[in-house]
C-alpha cells in the first residue's frame, strides 16, 4: 500500500510551496510498534467494517459544529512540483514526494479545511479515513515515525526552500492509537507552527491539523462526530 501524507495544513503561502510528504510501500514486513503509540491498544483491537467515503463525509465537522467565525475553505488543486528532502535520510529512503493538498492514500477518505477569521485567519483541517485497523495502524505509524525521526530538515520544491523542524507531542489518550507532532516551517524569514494529531478508533482514523490551539480545541468533537452512529 502506498501512503502519502501532507505534513501540515493551513500554513503561509511561502510554506505551502514545500509541504513535505512521505510515501511508503507496505511489503508485508511487520514494522516496529510506533513509539508515539506505545502503551495503546494493539491494532487488532479495532472494530467495525471500513466505511465508504460517502459515509465519512457526513461525519466531518462543519461550520455549525465549529461555531461562529469559521468558514469552509475550497480545496486546492493538486500540484506536482519536484520535491527534494535534505537532511533526513529516513524520508528519502521512504521516497520524498510532492503532495500539495495530498493525503493518506487509504481507499475511503473525506476532508474539510476551515479558516478562523477571529484569529488572523488561522486554519484547522480535518481528515477522515477508513480501512482495516491493521492497515490504518501500520500506515499512520510509519509516516509519523519517519517525520518525527528527523528533528530538522529542508524541503526543496522547485526553487523554493523551506526549513522544517519537527517535535513529537503527547496525544490525548483517545481511541485505540494516537500520534501527534508539532511542525515549524521557516521560509522567507517567517515561521509557521502547525500541530497535527491523529487518532485511530477501530477502523476509522481522524486527523486534525492546523493552528495548535484550534487543533486542541476541536479534536474531541471531531472524534465524537466521526464515531457517532448514523
C-alpha positions, 0 to 999 in steps of 0.5 A: 500500500502506498501512503502519502501524507501532507505534513501540515495544513493551513500554513503561509503561502511561502510554506505551502510551496514545500509541504513535505510528504512521505510515501511508503510501500507496505511489503508485508514486513511487520514494522516496529510498534510506533513509539508515539503509540506505545502503551495503546491498544494493539491494532487488532483491537479495532472494530467495525467494517471500513466505511465508504467515503460517502459515509465519512463525509457526513461525519466531518465537522462543519461550520455549525459544529465549529461555531461562529467565525469559521468558514469552509475553505475550497480545496486546492488543486493538486500540484506536482512540483519536484520535491527534494528532502535534505537532511533526513535520510529516513524520508528519502529512503521512504521516497520524498514526494510532492503532495500539495493538498495530498493525503493518506492514500487509504481507499475511503477518505473525506476532508474539510479545511476551515479558516478562523477569521477571529484569529488572523485567519488561522486554519484547522483541517480535518481528515477522515479515513477508513480501512482495516485497523491493521492497515490504518495502524501500520500506515499512520505509524510509519509516516509519523515515525519517519517525520518525527525521526528527523528533528530538522530538515529542508524541503526543496520544491522547485526553487523554493526552500523551506526549513522544517523542524519537527517535535513529537507531542503527547496525544490525548489518550483517545481511541485505540492509537494516537500520534501527534507532532508539532511542525515549524516551517521557516521560509522567507524569514517567517515561521509557521507552527502547525500541530497535527494529531491523529487518532485511530478508533477501530477502523476509522482514523481522524486527523486534525491539523492546523493552528495548535490551539484550534487543533486542541480545541476541536479534536474531541468533537471531531472524534465524537462526530466521526464515531457517532452512529448514523 
